[in-house]
Amino acid sequence: MAEYEKIIREILKQNGFSFHHHSKGSHDVWNKGIVKVTVGGKIPSRHTANAIMKQAGIDHHF
């Protein structure tokens, strides 16, 4: 199974996002200006990973 969470965090860093704070459970909040994205500790599917990329405004598809 792919580890989407590590890949997503790296892509967010490359696109100017920075870690903002820990949220409930294993979730982290990343931000870039006023855009905030929540990334879970375990991302079970590519569909969820693609939804996070779309929310961040990054044109990347798994």
matplotlib code that plots the C-alpha trace (Angstrom):
import matplotlib.pyplot as plt

x = [0.0, 1.3, 2.1, 0.3, 0.7, 4.5, 4.3, 1.6, 3.6, 6.6, 4.5, 3.0, 6.5, 7.6, 4.6, 5.2, 2.9, 4.2, 3.1, 0.7, -0.4, -1.5, -5.2, -7.4, -6.1, -3.2, -4.2, -2.0, -3.0, -0.8, -1.2, 0.0, -1.4, -5.1, -5.3, -5.4, -5.3, -5.8, -3.6, -4.4, -1.7, -2.9, -4.4, -6.1, -6.7, -5.6, -9.0, -8.5, -4.9, -6.3, -9.0, -6.3, -4.3, -7.4, -8.2, -4.7, -5.0, -2.1, -2.4, -1.1, -2.9, -2.0]
y = [0.0, 3.4, 5.9, 8.9, 11.0, 11.3, 12.1, 14.7, 16.4, 16.6, 18.0, 20.6, 21.7, 22.0, 24.2, 26.7, 25.2, 25.0, 23.0, 25.0, 22.8, 19.4, 18.8, 16.0, 12.5, 12.1, 15.0, 18.0, 21.4, 22.9, 26.4, 28.8, 32.3, 31.9, 28.4, 25.6, 21.9, 19.0, 16.0, 12.8, 10.5, 7.7, 8.3, 5.1, 5.8, 7.8, 9.4, 11.0, 12.0, 13.6, 15.5, 17.0, 18.1, 19.7, 21.5, 22.8, 24.0, 21.8, 20.2, 16.7, 13.4, 10.0]
z = [0.0, -0.9, 1.8, 0.4, 3.6, 3.2, -0.5, 0.1, 2.8, 0.5, -2.3, 0.0, 1.1, -2.5, -3.2, -0.4, 2.3, 5.9, 8.9, 11.0, 13.9, 15.0, 15.1, 16.5, 16.3, 13.8, 11.6, 10.8, 9.4, 6.7, 5.4, 2.7, 3.2, 3.8, 2.3, 5.0, 4.3, 6.7, 6.2, 8.0, 9.5, 7.3, 3.9, 2.8, -0.9, -3.9, -4.0, -0.6, -1.6, -4.8, -2.8, -0.6, -3.6, -5.1, -1.8, -1.8, -5.4, -6.6, -10.0, -9.0, -9.5, -7.9]

ax = plt.figure().add_subplot(projection="3d")
ax.plot(x, y, z, "-o")
ax.set_aspect("equal")
plt.show()
